[in-house]
């Protein structure tokens, strides 16, 4: 009797759990529940990476890089553009994900600047291709990060500003921090200028050289396996930052590490004043302008 009672007490919550999971899966598969982009930087990176791994839709261009590239909206570039640009990350992580996936994108756009001194996020890459969880997430979307109940709930509650591709430049600029809090924005820009005014240290140079070697090896392997066209690019920043010594040294160094006779570089956009809130990340309207520049150069 005791054993039967214990089995019954265990079986009931298990059946309830399975019912709830099945019901949640039906809601997800039916498109009733909206996918979340993540409620934190780390979760946003995981969502973006998982979407690339499990979404087999047509890919004309894949963009890898750091938060500078993540700041660009793929919808502004064009259809078939996917992004594995990760906040706080680097191009190496995105290239590693592409290299391990079964996808064969025709064009891979690789951000190259001082962010390449960051190493591959091994934990993220290994979590994506864990043999057990890979197949479980393949057939059970509810196990993917974008469908975590708490994240979906928070995403559904958000009623903040929604990006509008057709919004005027003035409308986009009106919500920028440089207009809402100009003092804080200028202070952030000046902090970046001060940092970029310090020349590269010996360690900085060695870190960039080492990670450049990693990227060259990744590109070689991707070219060998898929024949994808690799295009290197950088993103303009505040003019005072772009003119700083460190930024200049990084540009010169990366051009030597990735010479134009061996690697294709995207030409820089026409000269203009690019605006940011922090000296680095383009404001919405300028990010849209740069995305349109990419679209013109890559998609015609």
Secondary structure, 3 states (H helix, E strand, C coil): CHHHHHHHHHHHHHHHHHHHHHHHHHHHHCCCCCCCCCCCHHHHHHHHHHHHHHCCCCCCEEEEECHHHHCCCHHHHCCCEEEEECCCCCHHHHHHHHHHCCCCCCEEEEECCHHHHCCCCHHHHHHHCCHHHHHHHHHCHHHCHHHCHHHHHHHHHCCCCCCCCCCCHHHHHCCCHHHHCHHHHHHHHHHHHHHHCCCCCHHHHHHHHHHHHHHHHHHHHHHHHHCCEEEEECCCCCHHHHCCHHHHHHHHHHHHHCCCCCCEECCCCCCCCCCECCCCCECHHHHHHHHHHHHHHHHC
